[in-house]
Amino acid sequence: MPGSEAHLGADAKLNIFPTLAPRFSILHLATHGCFRPEGCPDLKLEANTILFSDRNLNIADAALLGLKNTDLVVLSACQTAVSANSNGEEFAGIAYLFERAGARSIIASLWLAKDEETKQLMVAFYQNLNKGMTKGEALRQAKLSLIDKHPLYWSPFILIGDAR
């Protein structure tokens, strides 16, 4: 996307995120996250954290990020690790914390997201945004573009907050 900046692998550091994030209207975090109360030992993540290369972001600290210029935060996590007995409150909480930081909307996944299908969904989503669609319609159309695949691969992503 024009005006974008990528920080990949070892360059995706939490210590630079708070200074870079306010410069962009869309923040896309393609990483691992753990939102199970007992943590995610298989990922070596504590509960309520998002993985960065240098250290993890505790979700509670997201409210301190100063995202008043942020229109959308995309948590394109390849494993959000929500427990089987989840009622979805974890995502309402995550959205609330990013909204408190200033973001107007958040896209998050409700369960395990496969890398290749997630990539296809996100590419279609951003192409749709570039065509002038609203966030809600862009996500809907991106999901429809993958409708021939099992819903497991395209349906976990939800938009919370402002869909415009």
Steps between C-alpha positions, in 0.01 A plus 500: 500500500623853430641671806552172680799370690579139589698369793558128461667228706763635738413856389146468643589639841261615766741770611456685166128426455369783724704761310411369153135407556355855530629582149263255328122473475513120463716274715533137392651260752562160342634310797408257776273589787383324813166584653445192718494568874747217562747625239636318195799288602521349149573851367698606809254786549341620820128569510378814323813571299592570138841386376760751380863409422656669802229450763127443525225759524271444793156582362424712809778734385335551160287776651820701551613491137353836396319390183272804457586516127438128450195405300558124507713246687516161327604215729575248230633258756579155372389359834283695734468196727153564634396217726226259399262634764549861391192720479672770294554743787874487437453676168263759640771570759774524239289731286421712804870539586596600147198733486613658829834561330311685225442241224156523341476133402676167536507183292581188702465125453281282719708185451805352333569677172690317226788697346426460129125559521552791739744653254246461218226652715713795606624572147139502377396717798762766426427490127136564584591791730708648217190478278322728746290244687425550867686277744188289557431451130867443421516217756169355381613498137839353595321215679275446199809473279599194707150352523609189306733413790382350829359770734764404755749695287315826435235538768705554819570865422258753644483877489436674832420869514450747216425311177521813280 
